[in-house]
Amino acid sequence: MAEQPAREFFAEVELLLNEALGEPRGSLALHGLLEGFAGLRVYVPSTTELWRRWRNRRIREGFHGDNHEPLALEWGLTVRQVRNILDEEG
């Protein structure tokens, strides 16, 4: 990766992390990752997989025993999908 594209890439990653985690946590997270993993080959899951894991965790956290349907509506899923997520190991 050439220096300028790398700089642009990491600037974009930092913006996305700050949006997701809040500033300055996103910047701190990026710098921690770079310091901890510099020079290593690291597997990074697809954004789809990360989103699914995040969504499923939020669904589990939001479950209160009888709110399958509201969760399904909130996340654009079927009640069956919500039940399957709740049955999975988190």
Short mmCIF file of the C-alpha atoms (twelve columns), coordinates in Angstrom:
data_MODEL
# 
_entry.id   MODEL 
# 
loop_
_atom_site.group_PDB 
_atom_site.id 
_atom_site.type_symbol 
_atom_site.label_atom_id 
_atom_site.label_alt_id 
_atom_site.label_comp_id 
_atom_site.label_asym_id 
_atom_site.label_seq_id 
_atom_site.Cartn_x 
_atom_site.Cartn_y 
_atom_site.Cartn_z 
_atom_site.pdbx_PDB_model_num 
ATOM 1  C CA . MET A 1  0.000   0.000   0.000  1 
ATOM 2  C CA . ALA A 2  1.527   3.309   -1.055 1 
ATOM 3  C CA . GLU A 3  1.918   5.984   1.599  1 
ATOM 4  C CA . GLN A 4  -0.841  8.377   0.425  1 
ATOM 5  C CA . PRO A 5  -3.540  5.722   -0.152 1 
ATOM 6  C CA . ALA A 6  -2.611  4.145   3.195  1 
ATOM 7  C CA . ARG A 7  -2.998  7.508   4.919  1 
ATOM 8  C CA . GLU A 8  -6.393  8.024   3.273  1 
ATOM 9  C CA . PHE A 9  -7.472  4.494   4.172  1 
ATOM 10 C CA . PHE A 10 -6.563  4.879   7.842  1 
ATOM 11 C CA . ALA A 11 -8.155  8.336   7.985  1 
ATOM 12 C CA . GLU A 12 -11.388 6.790   6.699  1 
ATOM 13 C CA . VAL A 13 -11.151 3.904   9.184  1 
ATOM 14 C CA . GLU A 14 -10.613 6.416   11.980 1 
ATOM 15 C CA . LEU A 15 -13.709 8.382   10.922 1 
ATOM 16 C CA . LEU A 16 -15.808 5.210   10.847 1 
ATOM 17 C CA . LEU A 17 -14.544 4.130   14.276 1 
ATOM 18 C CA . ASN A 18 -15.249 7.562   15.721 1 
ATOM 19 C CA . GLU A 19 -18.789 7.407   14.315 1 
ATOM 20 C CA . ALA A 20 -19.316 3.934   15.754 1 
ATOM 21 C CA . LEU A 21 -17.576 4.353   19.103 1 
ATOM 22 C CA . GLY A 22 -17.588 8.091   19.646 1 
ATOM 23 C CA . GLU A 23 -14.625 10.387  19.652 1 
ATOM 24 C CA . PRO A 24 -11.934 9.884   20.950 1 
ATOM 25 C CA . ARG A 25 -12.625 6.171   21.508 1 
ATOM 26 C CA . GLY A 26 -12.521 5.441   17.781 1 
ATOM 27 C CA . SER A 27 -9.137  7.118   17.389 1 
ATOM 28 C CA . LEU A 28 -7.791  5.369   20.468 1 
ATOM 29 C CA . ALA A 29 -9.080  2.014   19.184 1 
ATOM 30 C CA . LEU A 30 -7.400  2.493   15.801 1 
ATOM 31 C CA . HIS A 31 -4.090  3.492   17.340 1 
ATOM 32 C CA . GLY A 32 -4.264  0.536   19.735 1 
ATOM 33 C CA . LEU A 33 -4.911  -1.832  16.828 1 
ATOM 34 C CA . LEU A 34 -2.038  -0.402  14.836 1 
ATOM 35 C CA . GLU A 35 0.361   -0.638  17.773 1 
ATOM 36 C CA . GLY A 36 -0.771  -4.126  18.758 1 
ATOM 37 C CA . PHE A 37 -0.957  -5.709  15.324 1 
ATOM 38 C CA . ALA A 38 1.546   -3.780  13.204 1 
ATOM 39 C CA . GLY A 39 3.368   -6.141  10.870 1 
ATOM 40 C CA . LEU A 40 1.071   -9.108  11.512 1 
ATOM 41 C CA . ARG A 41 -1.448  -10.743 9.218  1 
ATOM 42 C CA . VAL A 42 -4.800  -10.439 10.888 1 
ATOM 43 C CA . TYR A 43 -8.151  -11.872 9.794  1 
ATOM 44 C CA . VAL A 44 -10.813 -9.169  9.685  1 
ATOM 45 C CA . PRO A 45 -14.370 -10.448 9.333  1 
ATOM 46 C CA . SER A 46 -16.585 -8.915  6.687  1 
ATOM 47 C CA . THR A 47 -18.693 -5.946  7.665  1 
ATOM 48 C CA . THR A 48 -21.744 -8.132  7.101  1 
ATOM 49 C CA . GLU A 49 -20.534 -10.599 9.719  1 
ATOM 50 C CA . LEU A 50 -19.617 -7.829  12.159 1 
ATOM 51 C CA . TRP A 51 -23.025 -6.213  11.665 1 
ATOM 52 C CA . ARG A 52 -24.813 -9.527  12.226 1 
ATOM 53 C CA . ARG A 53 -22.908 -10.192 15.441 1 
ATOM 54 C CA . TRP A 54 -23.555 -6.656  16.708 1 
ATOM 55 C CA . ARG A 55 -27.248 -6.830  15.798 1 
ATOM 56 C CA . ASN A 56 -27.689 -10.232 17.434 1 
ATOM 57 C CA . ARG A 57 -25.995 -9.037  20.633 1 
ATOM 58 C CA . ARG A 58 -28.271 -5.982  20.723 1 
ATOM 59 C CA . ILE A 59 -31.330 -8.209  20.219 1 
ATOM 60 C CA . ARG A 60 -30.255 -10.449 23.123 1 
ATOM 61 C CA . GLU A 61 -29.650 -7.399  25.321 1 
ATOM 62 C CA . GLY A 62 -33.057 -5.972  24.401 1 
ATOM 63 C CA . PHE A 63 -35.000 -9.158  25.061 1 
ATOM 64 C CA . HIS A 64 -37.242 -9.031  28.139 1 
ATOM 65 C CA . GLY A 65 -39.044 -12.355 27.981 1 
ATOM 66 C CA . ASP A 66 -42.029 -11.502 25.822 1 
ATOM 67 C CA . ASN A 67 -40.986 -8.862  23.290 1 
ATOM 68 C CA . HIS A 68 -40.169 -11.055 20.280 1 
ATOM 69 C CA . GLU A 69 -42.484 -9.167  17.933 1 
ATOM 70 C CA . PRO A 70 -41.302 -5.629  18.814 1 
ATOM 71 C CA . LEU A 71 -37.695 -6.749  18.362 1 
ATOM 72 C CA . ALA A 72 -38.535 -8.301  15.005 1 
ATOM 73 C CA . LEU A 73 -40.158 -5.063  13.855 1 
ATOM 74 C CA . GLU A 74 -37.308 -2.926  15.175 1 
ATOM 75 C CA . TRP A 75 -34.642 -4.944  13.345 1 
ATOM 76 C CA . GLY A 76 -36.608 -5.845  10.202 1 
ATOM 77 C CA . LEU A 77 -36.669 -9.562  10.998 1 
ATOM 78 C CA . THR A 78 -39.329 -12.191 11.433 1 
ATOM 79 C CA . VAL A 79 -40.324 -13.380 14.889 1 
ATOM 80 C CA . ARG A 80 -38.838 -16.779 13.966 1 
ATOM 81 C CA . GLN A 81 -35.487 -15.147 13.171 1 
ATOM 82 C CA . VAL A 82 -35.519 -13.332 16.506 1 
ATOM 83 C CA . ARG A 83 -36.283 -16.595 18.312 1 
ATOM 84 C CA . ASN A 84 -33.404 -18.309 16.475 1 
ATOM 85 C CA . ILE A 85 -31.026 -15.507 17.476 1 
ATOM 86 C CA . LEU A 86 -32.134 -15.775 21.097 1 
ATOM 87 C CA . ASP A 87 -31.588 -19.548 20.991 1 
ATOM 88 C CA . GLU A 88 -27.996 -19.138 19.739 1 
ATOM 89 C CA . GLU A 89 -25.075 -18.985 22.104 1 
ATOM 90 C CA . GLY A 90 -23.999 -15.351 22.379 1 
# 
